[in-house]
């Protein structure tokens, strides 16, 4: 039997596990999927906006994989500095595939970024997605004006949630505390700002159009911003997705305001240079006007514009973070690897592999993780005969318990699902996420007489 641990239960981890059990070259493979959180699905649960039901339904596909009898989910198991180290994992498993994503947001690196009221979009997404590391009262939304820096899909999600009425989110699984804050929100103006033009933006047309479909918000585009975009005058020379995005922003620029209670200002060619302080908090953002430099980039003009804001959310990308005991390329934010094989000092490290963003960097969409995981699994299978000869623990779960871990197994996750459904029912809503560690572990019966972790499934 070949025992493999997959660290991370998001799409890349689940796809890696699926590829391992579906292949036929190596018989009798058993996979344990380890996750720090007691809940599976990674960013599909904690990164997809609550009003994106179609994307969230991907959980059903991931679920079908995790229900395979050859795969065990083991949540509430931390790997790294405060948990299992890579060397310990190699004592328990013949191979380990790290699918830990890119958990850290990129910073702007400008004065005032640490002022109260300045946050990462990642923190905001975690808050409305009920991530147990996020404080329920992290965002009270007393700001009148909010600036979202970035023009990718995360920025679009954040701007949309800020501008969407709470009544529209009541039917989703957004946690009750966040729903209450959104219902009491004082935000009336949301600015989504990019340093490049619309041709250089990273959002998809479908996400962009969703902003224009919000019933309680006008979307405003400054025609002067669009006039700076070279592709605006000659869209035939750019890719189809850029042409579609240009069509959307052109329509918005030409449409008069409808007098709705909230306004989304989509701005381009503005580079943040400082967050401005007022009364000890963020009071605005100073931007420098940029223009195309003729080589595909931009340059500053020395002209500045201040935008009032009591809330600033940066959505300018992600970076991988090191796992203690694994090599790490700090510049690229990835674990050094060749086709998924971990490299230590330039040489293959037997039994250690990576997949997903920690392998290739934060690029691509959810579906990009499938071929990425497949490549890694192929490398692992090529090494399988040598890996299987190495002695490992007969019962990794028993070893985890002996070392003080209390895994949440699949039955524990099903109990969390039932508790969230019951919580929603008690609030007159559909299923509502439990947003704190104590609540999740209690629902999973961790530490109690019904703890599923000490029973084989």
Secondary structure by P-SEA (a helix, b strand, c coil): cbbbbbccccaaaaaaaaaaaacccccbbbbbbbbccccccccccccccccccccccaaaaaaaaaacccbbbbcccccccccccaaaaaacccbbbbcccccbbbbccccccccccbbbaaaaaaaaacccccccccccccccbbbbccccaaaaaaaaaaaccccccccccccaaaaaaaaaccccbbbbccccccccccccaaaaaaaaacccbbbbbcaaaaaacccccccccccaaaaaaaaaaaaaaacccccccbbbbbbccbbbcbbbbccccccbbbbbbbccccccccccccbbbbbbbcbbbbccbbbbbbccccccccccccccccccbbbcccccccccccccccccccccccaaaaaaaaaaaaaaaaaaaaaaaccccccaaaaaaaaccccccaaaaaaaaaaaaaaaaaacccccccccaaaaaaaaccccccccccccc
